[in-house]
């Protein structure tokens, strides 16, 4: 073995395994551990909402209007006598479902468009890039408001709204990464020996662009929760009487002097979840992003 070969063996390190990557995300990061715990707690609350909610989130009572916090109602009641804590627990379902589902769908659609544009180029690249640039000209919230105003409320309509709002970002990242990976020798060699295009895309392109896509999904989950709350606050998201953190704040604003607890509770919930996803997303980015993981 020559000295050059020995030096090359010292430089080349094996790819980290999945458990090693997870360990790096949490190692020496107390804030990340707390953020992961908060995210897990809210997901668990959303799943077990019918079990842990003390009251029916839609049940109204004239005798319980604007009650303050007590042992019976930990966060008081609103102007319709509904238990605020129960509405927040059920509202977490909408917020977490939209926050997790919309970025996942956007990642699938956006990555597909980005890979097509970056790998095939030509007319496909020009058309997809122009559409993406047009959508990116609008801020996410404004684009979501425009689409929501056209489609109206409803669960799947909001999913479509949030998905369309996030697709351009995923498409741009996937296209840029595909253009970079496409120039790698192993991809050019696969093309030269006649490997089928779908095999190249799914075996060589997609796995090597997955890291930035995963980072973007983690970070934009917080944005999806925030956007859904904003749309519900404006009355074009989750429709009353179904609870959502956004429309809980809107109802509380109309009854601010009667009972401030809906605003306080839902506002704190949104702040905690969004901050936790941002902290967790930053940790994932630091580990998976080759520019910051030195």
PyMOL commands that set and color helices and strands:
alter all, ss='L'
color gray80, all
select helices_A, chain A and resi 3-11+18-26+30-47+49-52+62-64+84-120+122-136+140-151+155-182+185-192+197-233+245-254+261-288
alter helices_A, ss='H'
color red, helices_A
deselect
rebuild
show_as cartoon
